[in-house]
Amino acid sequence: MEKSIITVVGKDQVGIIAKVCTYLADSNVNILDISQTILDGYFNMMMIVDTHGANREFSVLVEELSQLGDSIGTKIKLQHEQIFDMMHRI
């Protein structure tokens, strides 16, 4: 298993979850856990995913998710779990 973290932040709108999940399904990325909230019109989602069986290279997933975010008015970031953990250590 290759756990990675996806974060999605932006103004709330219809279809954000659907578009991200459709992309992940098309890329053979398994969603392990998902949490989302909307605060005062701002959408925030965090996903833990398994990229082990992905049909695209990790760098391609990173770039395509970023482009997807741009196309729907959000910021989407994909990071390896270890990098995410190191960035958020206290």
C-alpha positions in Angstrom: 0.0 0.0 0.0 1.2 3.5 -0.9 -0.7 6.0 1.2 -0.9 9.6 -0.1 -2.8 12.6 1.1 -5.1 14.8 -1.2 -6.2 18.2 0.0 -8.9 20.2 -1.9 -9.6 23.8 -0.9 -11.8 26.5 -2.6 -15.1 28.1 -2.9 -18.0 25.6 -2.5 -19.8 24.5 -5.7 -21.7 21.6 -7.0 -19.7 18.6 -8.2 -16.3 19.0 -6.5 -16.4 15.6 -4.8 -17.8 14.0 -7.9 -15.1 15.3 -10.2 -12.2 14.4 -7.9 -13.6 10.9 -7.2 -14.2 10.3 -10.9 -10.6 11.2 -11.7 -9.4 8.9 -8.9 -11.5 6.0 -10.1 -10.3 6.5 -13.7 -6.7 6.5 -12.4 -7.3 3.3 -10.3 -6.6 5.2 -7.1 -8.4 3.7 -4.0 -9.9 6.1 -1.5 -9.2 4.9 2.0 -10.7 7.7 4.0 -12.4 11.0 3.2 -13.4 14.1 5.3 -14.9 17.2 4.0 -16.4 20.4 5.5 -17.9 23.6 4.3 -17.2 26.8 6.3 -18.9 30.0 5.3 -19.0 29.0 1.7 -15.4 27.5 1.5 -15.0 23.9 0.7 -12.2 21.9 2.4 -11.6 18.2 1.8 -8.9 15.8 2.9 -8.6 12.3 1.5 -6.2 9.4 2.3 -5.7 7.3 -0.8 -3.8 4.3 -1.9 -1.8 5.0 -5.1 -0.2 1.6 -5.3 -2.4 0.4 -8.2 -2.6 3.7 -10.0 -2.4 3.5 -13.8 -0.5 6.8 -13.9 2.9 7.8 -12.5 2.7 9.7 -9.2 4.1 12.9 -10.8 1.3 12.7 -13.5 -1.3 12.3 -10.8 0.0 15.4 -9.0 0.0 17.5 -12.2 -3.4 16.3 -13.4 -5.1 16.8 -10.0 -3.6 20.3 -9.9 -5.0 21.0 -13.4 -8.4 19.5 -12.4 -8.4 21.9 -9.4 -7.6 24.9 -11.7 -10.5 23.9 -14.0 -13.0 23.8 -11.1 -11.7 26.8 -9.2 -10.0 24.9 -6.3 -6.5 24.0 -5.2 -5.8 20.3 -5.2 -2.6 18.9 -3.8 -1.4 15.3 -3.7 1.5 14.4 -1.4 3.1 11.1 -0.3 2.0 10.4 3.3 5.5 10.6 4.6 6.1 14.1 3.2 2.7 15.3 4.5 3.5 14.0 7.9 7.0 15.6 7.9 5.5 19.0 6.9 2.9 18.9 9.7 5.1 17.6 12.6 5.2 19.7 15.7 
